[in-house]
Each structure stands twice: as C-alpha cells, then as structure tokens.
C-alpha cells in the first residue's frame, strides 16, 4: 500500500488568538472566549496565558473566573473567526485541494501529490505555517505523518507554533511509548478504565487481543486494537459530510437526584450549541441519549420543520425529552445531546463549507 503524506494543521488557541490580534490591549493577558462568567456559558477557547491557571475549553466560565479572577472574558465573534478560517483555507489550497475540514481551526491535508511539486511534507508544513502567519498574523501547529491518527496527535505535541514529524519508521515506537491518555479519541473515563487494567502506554495496549478489548470497551475495542498498530486507512476527504453534532458527559458518580440531572443537561446543551456555531451547519433533529447505571442506553428524539437555531430551543426540548425518561427514578451514568439531519453551509451558500476547517 502506498504511503501517504498527511499534515494536520491546528490553529493555536484560535478564538483567543484572534481576539488578542484584533485588540492589542489583550495581548500577553489571560483571555477567555465564552461570554459572561456570571451566566451558564462555557469556555470556547482560552489564551495560553489563561491556560496556565487551569482554564480549558468546555469549562463553565464561572469556574474559569474562580481560577483566574483577573481574566478578560469576551463573547465569541464568529464572523471574525470564519473570515480568518476562510483566509487559512485559501492558504491550504495553494498547496493541495485534498483538504478535510474538521472545524474552524483545524484540518487534514494530503500533500502526497501537491501543487508545488514539493517532495518533503515537512517542508510543505513549514511553508504553510509561514504563509498562515503572513496572511493572518496568527500562529499554527502542524503534525506530519503517514496516517491521519498520528498526524492529529503530533500537531498537539509542541504547541504553540509547533511542528512535529513522525516518520513511518518512527511510528511503531511512537505509538508504543505514547501515554494512553494522549491517544486521540480516548477520554478521561476510558483512560481511567484502561489504567485500571494496567494499560498506561501504547505498548501495554498491544498486549491485549482484539476480543479482549471488545469485551472491555465494546465496539471501540476494535478501533483501539488497530490504531495502536498504526492501522489507519482513512483518506483525507475534502467533501466529508458530517452526519451529526453532539456532546455528552459520563459522570464520575452515577446521578439519581433529578435537579442535578437537569443541571448537567444544561451544561451539555451549552457545549453542544458552541459546537453547532463552530461547525457552520444546522440540523432539524434533536436527540437525547441516556445511559443508566446498569449500562442500559436509551435515546429520545424530536424533529422540527425548521432548523434548530438557538440554544434556548435545545434547552427547552432537551428538558422535554429528559422528562420522558426515568431520570430521578434510576441512577444515570451518562447524558448526551446531538443534532442531526444536518444541512451544511455549503448547501445554503455555495462554497461556504469549503471555507470552514478544523474540533
């Protein structure tokens, strides 16, 4: 099988960096994009100055304020972020048309064959980073590898303004030595479960058979089995159609108290709406997912004639869907909300989705 040359580009603290670029008085200071810290909003992005205080995306802004009372809190300016996204996307297309958008601030590029005839993917990554800096005055980080999975991990290893290259010859050792929590797609809950099984690194993970991993982690077990061996055959898909946008939370302690369950749902709705606004897509179906303490999962959905256009709609009908479950009667370990039946910006306005890139 022919080796590909994949680059993953991730803008550095994107929303916060745009704010610091546009407002010089914010530079060098902790900036939190996400709205009023006295409301139920969540952090979209925090500048690196703010991250030193433990602030991160999806954290309630009220908690961010407690961690850093002198932080500057600003509301998102999505029109500004989308314009920068458009500019960066144009830079990508100077080199290749095989660009797969993930959200406004990151993308995969396949540069195996590129418009400039450059044989070195590392050289291309350097040029792209420099061009982005020239055009937007913003820094980005890049990961270079033969597969998407490793390129994605590599781009986050030396932020900000980093460039990490993992050659095919280095891939096996890289994955074996990688801490399990650094594997893209393994969250905190799965990480804790893996550690309880003695899986702390990729090398530990390789000791488990595929059937054993499936027994412990369900269908995700096959993914873990393959990915630690570098088996990622996904191609860069420039016109990838997203099927849904979602957010969920697995609780550290199962919840029975009904008001607490509804409060958790509100937080999840905040995260979901942020992701909807980032994605430049709209949907007509809202789905609630509930997993009880005995691991039984149920879903409840409602569809609308028009697109879901506000967080208030998600909250109102999310509550209605949750009321139709056994919340308050049975312990709950997970709640999720998702929007599907999507229409992208490209379907509404030619080439709009092509401008968006980057999770």
C-alpha positions as CSV (number, residue, x, y, z in Angstrom):
1,X,0.0,0.0,0.0
2,X,1.3,3.4,-1.0
3,X,2.3,5.6,1.9
4,X,0.5,9.0,2.2
5,X,1.9,12.3,3.3
6,X,-0.6,13.7,5.7
7,X,-0.4,17.1,7.5
8,X,-2.7,18.1,10.4
9,X,-2.8,21.8,10.9
10,X,-4.3,23.2,14.2
11,X,-4.5,26.9,14.9
12,X,-3.1,27.9,18.3
13,X,-5.8,29.0,20.8
14,X,-7.7,30.1,17.8
15,X,-10.6,32.3,19.1
16,X,-8.5,33.8,21.8
17,X,-5.6,34.5,19.4
18,X,-7.9,36.3,17.0
19,X,-9.1,38.5,19.9
20,X,-5.5,39.3,21.0
21,X,-4.6,40.1,17.4
22,X,-7.5,42.4,16.9
23,X,-7.4,44.1,20.4
24,X,-3.8,44.9,21.3
25,X,-4.7,45.6,24.9
26,X,-5.5,41.9,25.3
27,X,-2.0,40.7,24.3
28,X,0.0,38.9,27.0
29,X,-3.1,38.7,29.2
30,X,-5.3,35.8,30.1
31,X,-8.3,35.9,27.6
32,X,-11.3,33.7,27.9
33,X,-13.7,33.5,25.0
34,X,-17.1,32.3,26.1
35,X,-19.2,35.0,27.4
36,X,-20.4,36.3,30.8
37,X,-18.8,34.4,33.7
38,X,-21.9,35.1,35.8
39,X,-24.1,33.2,33.3
40,X,-24.3,29.5,32.4
41,X,-21.9,29.9,29.5
42,X,-18.9,27.7,28.8
43,X,-15.3,28.4,27.7
44,X,-14.9,28.2,23.9
45,X,-11.2,28.9,23.9
46,X,-8.7,30.3,26.4
47,X,-5.4,32.0,25.6
48,X,-2.2,30.3,26.7
49,X,-1.9,32.9,29.5
50,X,-5.3,31.8,30.8
51,X,-4.4,28.1,30.4
52,X,-1.6,28.5,33.0
53,X,-4.4,28.8,35.6
54,X,-6.0,25.5,34.5
55,X,-8.7,27.0,32.3
56,X,-9.7,24.9,29.3
57,X,-12.5,24.7,26.7
58,X,-15.9,23.4,27.7
59,X,-15.3,24.5,31.3
60,X,-18.0,26.7,32.8
61,X,-17.0,30.3,32.6
62,X,-18.0,30.7,36.3
63,X,-15.3,28.2,37.2
64,X,-12.8,29.9,34.9
65,X,-13.4,33.2,36.8
66,X,-12.7,31.5,40.1
67,X,-9.5,30.1,38.8
68,X,-8.4,33.4,37.3
69,X,-10.4,36.4,38.6
70,X,-8.4,38.9,36.6
71,X,-9.0,37.1,33.2
72,X,-10.6,39.1,30.4
73,X,-13.9,37.4,29.4
74,X,-15.2,38.2,25.8
75,X,-18.1,36.9,23.8
76,X,-17.3,34.9,20.6
77,X,-17.2,36.8,17.3
78,X,-17.9,34.0,14.9
79,X,-18.0,36.3,11.9
80,X,-14.4,37.3,12.6
81,X,-13.3,33.7,13.2
82,X,-15.0,32.4,10.0
83,X,-13.2,35.2,8.0
84,X,-9.8,34.0,9.3
85,X,-10.8,30.4,8.6
86,X,-11.6,31.4,5.0
87,X,-8.1,33.0,4.7
88,X,-6.3,30.0,6.1
89,X,-8.3,27.7,3.9
90,X,-7.1,29.6,0.9
91,X,-3.6,29.1,2.0
92,X,-4.2,25.4,2.2
93,X,-5.5,25.4,-1.4
94,X,-2.2,27.0,-2.6
95,X,-0.7,23.6,-1.8
96,X,-3.4,21.0,-2.3
97,X,-7.1,20.6,-2.9
98,X,-7.2,17.5,-0.6
99,X,-8.3,19.4,2.5
100,X,-10.6,17.9,5.0
101,X,-12.3,20.4,7.3
102,X,-12.9,19.4,10.9
103,X,-14.0,22.8,12.4
104,X,-13.0,26.4,12.1
105,X,-9.5,25.9,13.5
106,X,-8.1,22.6,12.2
107,X,-7.9,20.5,9.1
108,X,-6.2,17.5,7.5
109,X,-4.2,17.9,4.2
110,X,-3.0,15.2,1.9
111,X,0.2,16.6,0.2
112,X,1.4,13.3,-1.3
113,X,1.0,15.0,-4.6
114,X,0.8,18.7,-4.3
115,X,0.5,21.8,-6.5
116,X,4.1,23.0,-5.9
117,X,5.7,19.6,-6.6
118,X,7.5,19.6,-3.2
119,X,8.6,16.1,-2.2
120,X,9.1,16.9,1.6
121,X,5.9,17.0,3.6
122,X,7.9,18.7,6.4
123,X,9.0,21.4,4.0
124,X,5.4,21.9,3.0
125,X,4.2,22.1,6.6
126,X,6.8,24.8,7.3
127,X,5.7,26.8,4.3
128,X,2.0,26.5,5.2
129,X,2.7,27.7,8.8
130,X,4.7,30.7,7.4
131,X,2.0,31.6,4.9
132,X,-0.7,31.5,7.6
133,X,1.4,33.8,9.8
134,X,1.9,36.2,6.9
135,X,-1.7,36.3,5.9
136,X,-3.4,36.2,9.3
137,X,-0.7,37.3,11.8
138,X,-1.6,34.1,13.8
139,X,0.5,31.0,14.6
140,X,-0.5,27.4,13.9
141,X,0.9,24.0,14.8
142,X,1.4,21.1,12.4
143,X,1.7,17.3,12.7
144,X,3.2,15.4,9.8
145,X,2.8,11.6,9.4
146,X,1.8,8.9,7.0
147,X,-1.7,8.4,8.7
148,X,-4.3,10.8,10.0
149,X,-4.4,9.5,13.5
150,X,-0.7,10.1,14.2
151,X,-0.7,13.5,12.4
152,X,-3.6,14.6,14.6
153,X,-1.7,13.6,17.8
154,X,1.6,15.1,16.5
155,X,0.1,18.6,15.9
156,X,-0.7,19.0,19.5
157,X,2.7,17.9,20.9
158,X,4.6,21.1,20.7
159,X,2.1,23.9,20.9
160,X,2.1,26.8,20.3
161,X,3.7,27.3,16.9
162,X,5.0,23.7,16.8
163,X,5.9,21.3,14.1
164,X,6.2,17.6,14.9
165,X,7.1,15.0,12.3
166,X,6.6,11.2,12.9
167,X,8.1,9.2,10.0
168,X,6.8,5.8,9.1
169,X,9.9,4.3,10.6
170,X,9.3,6.0,13.9
171,X,5.5,5.3,14.0
172,X,5.6,2.0,15.8
173,X,7.9,3.2,18.6
174,X,6.0,6.5,18.9
175,X,2.7,4.7,19.5
176,X,4.2,2.2,21.9
177,X,5.7,4.9,24.1
178,X,2.7,7.2,23.9
179,X,0.8,7.6,27.2
180,X,-2.7,6.2,26.7
181,X,-4.3,9.5,27.6
182,X,-2.6,11.1,24.7
183,X,-4.3,8.8,22.2
184,X,-6.8,10.8,20.2
185,X,-10.3,9.5,21.0
186,X,-9.5,8.2,24.5
187,X,-11.2,10.5,27.0
188,X,-10.8,10.7,30.8
189,X,-13.3,7.9,31.6
190,X,-11.8,5.4,29.2
191,X,-8.3,6.4,30.3
192,X,-9.1,5.6,33.9
193,X,-10.6,2.2,32.9
194,X,-7.5,1.4,30.8
195,X,-5.2,2.3,33.6
196,X,-7.2,0.0,36.0
197,X,-6.5,-2.8,33.5
198,X,-2.8,-2.0,33.5
199,X,-2.8,-0.1,30.2
200,X,-0.7,3.0,30.6
201,X,1.0,3.2,27.3
202,X,0.5,2.0,23.7
203,X,2.9,-0.9,24.4
204,X,0.6,-2.0,27.2
205,X,-2.4,-1.8,24.9
206,X,-0.8,-4.0,22.4
207,X,-0.7,-6.9,24.9
208,X,-4.5,-7.2,24.7
209,X,-6.2,-9.2,22.0
210,X,-8.9,-7.7,19.9
211,X,-11.6,-9.8,21.5
212,X,-10.4,-8.8,25.0
213,X,-10.6,-5.1,24.1
214,X,-14.0,-5.6,22.6
215,X,-15.1,-7.3,25.8
216,X,-13.9,-4.3,27.9
217,X,-14.7,-1.4,25.6
218,X,-17.4,-2.6,23.2
219,X,-17.1,-1.8,19.5
220,X,-14.4,0.8,20.3
221,X,-12.1,-2.1,21.3
222,X,-11.5,-2.9,17.6
223,X,-10.5,0.8,17.0
224,X,-8.0,0.7,19.9
225,X,-6.6,-2.6,18.7
226,X,-6.0,-1.3,15.2
227,X,-4.9,2.2,15.9
228,X,-2.1,1.3,18.3
229,X,-0.7,-0.8,15.4
230,X,-0.9,2.2,13.1
231,X,-3.7,0.7,11.1
232,X,-5.5,3.8,9.9
233,X,-6.6,3.6,6.3
234,X,-8.8,6.7,6.3
235,X,-8.2,9.0,3.4
236,X,-8.4,12.8,3.6
237,X,-11.9,13.5,2.4
238,X,-12.3,17.1,1.1
239,X,-16.0,16.9,0.9
240,X,-16.7,14.9,4.0
241,X,-20.4,15.3,5.1
242,X,-20.9,15.4,8.8
243,X,-23.9,13.4,10.0
244,X,-24.4,14.8,13.4
245,X,-23.0,17.2,16.1
246,X,-23.1,16.1,19.7
247,X,-21.9,16.5,23.2
248,X,-22.1,14.1,26.1
249,X,-20.8,13.6,29.6
250,X,-20.1,10.4,31.6
251,X,-20.4,11.2,35.3
252,X,-17.7,10.2,37.8
253,X,-20.6,9.2,40.2
254,X,-24.0,8.0,38.9
255,X,-26.7,10.6,39.5
256,X,-30.1,9.9,40.9
257,X,-31.1,13.4,42.0
258,X,-33.4,14.8,39.3
259,X,-32.5,18.5,39.6
260,X,-28.8,17.6,39.3
261,X,-29.5,15.6,36.1
262,X,-31.3,18.5,34.6
263,X,-28.4,20.9,35.6
264,X,-26.0,18.5,33.9
265,X,-28.2,18.6,30.8
266,X,-28.0,22.4,30.7
267,X,-24.2,22.2,30.7
268,X,-24.2,19.7,27.9
269,X,-26.6,22.0,25.9
270,X,-24.1,24.8,26.3
271,X,-21.3,22.7,24.8
272,X,-23.5,21.4,22.0
273,X,-24.6,24.9,20.9
274,X,-21.0,26.1,20.9
275,X,-20.1,23.2,18.6
276,X,-23.1,23.9,16.4
277,X,-21.9,27.5,16.0
278,X,-18.4,26.4,15.2
279,X,-19.5,23.8,12.6
280,X,-21.3,26.2,10.3
281,X,-24.1,23.6,10.0
282,X,-27.7,23.4,11.0
283,X,-29.9,20.5,11.9
284,X,-33.6,19.6,12.3
285,X,-33.4,16.7,14.7
286,X,-32.5,16.8,18.4
287,X,-31.6,13.5,20.2
288,X,-31.2,12.8,23.8
289,X,-29.1,9.9,24.9
290,X,-29.3,8.5,28.5
291,X,-27.2,5.6,29.9
292,X,-28.4,4.2,33.2
293,X,-26.2,2.7,35.9
294,X,-26.8,-0.8,34.6
295,X,-25.4,0.4,31.2
296,X,-28.8,0.3,29.5
297,X,-28.9,3.1,26.9
298,X,-32.0,4.8,25.5
299,X,-32.5,7.6,23.1
300,X,-35.3,10.1,22.6
301,X,-35.6,12.3,19.5
302,X,-37.7,15.1,18.2
303,X,-37.6,16.6,14.7
304,X,-38.6,20.0,13.5
305,X,-39.8,21.5,10.2
306,X,-37.2,24.3,10.5
307,X,-33.6,24.3,11.6
308,X,-32.7,24.4,15.3
309,X,-31.5,28.0,15.6
310,X,-30.9,28.7,19.2
311,X,-29.5,27.2,22.5
312,X,-32.9,28.0,24.1
313,X,-34.6,25.6,21.7
314,X,-32.1,22.9,22.7
315,X,-32.7,23.5,26.3
316,X,-36.5,23.6,26.1
317,X,-36.9,20.4,24.1
318,X,-33.9,18.7,25.8
319,X,-35.8,19.1,29.0
320,X,-38.9,17.7,27.5
321,X,-37.1,14.7,26.2
322,X,-35.4,14.1,29.5
323,X,-38.8,14.3,31.3
324,X,-39.8,11.3,29.2
325,X,-37.1,9.1,30.7
326,X,-36.6,7.6,34.2
327,X,-34.5,10.5,35.3
328,X,-35.0,10.8,39.1
329,X,-36.1,7.2,39.4
330,X,-33.0,5.4,38.1
331,X,-29.3,6.3,38.5
332,X,-27.8,7.8,35.4
333,X,-24.1,7.5,34.4
334,X,-24.2,9.4,31.0
335,X,-26.2,12.0,29.3
336,X,-25.7,13.3,25.7
337,X,-27.4,15.6,23.2
338,X,-26.9,15.6,19.5
339,X,-28.3,17.4,16.5
340,X,-28.7,15.5,13.2
341,X,-30.5,15.8,9.9
342,X,-27.9,18.4,9.0
343,X,-27.7,20.9,6.3
344,X,-24.2,22.4,5.8
345,X,-23.4,26.0,4.9
346,X,-22.4,24.7,1.5
347,X,-25.9,23.6,0.8
348,X,-27.2,27.0,1.8
349,X,-24.5,29.1,0.1
350,X,-22.1,27.7,-2.5
351,X,-18.6,27.0,-1.1
352,X,-19.4,28.2,2.5
353,X,-18.4,24.8,4.0
354,X,-15.2,24.8,1.9
355,X,-14.2,27.9,3.8
356,X,-14.6,26.3,7.2
357,X,-11.9,24.0,8.5
358,X,-10.9,22.4,11.8
359,X,-12.7,20.3,16.7
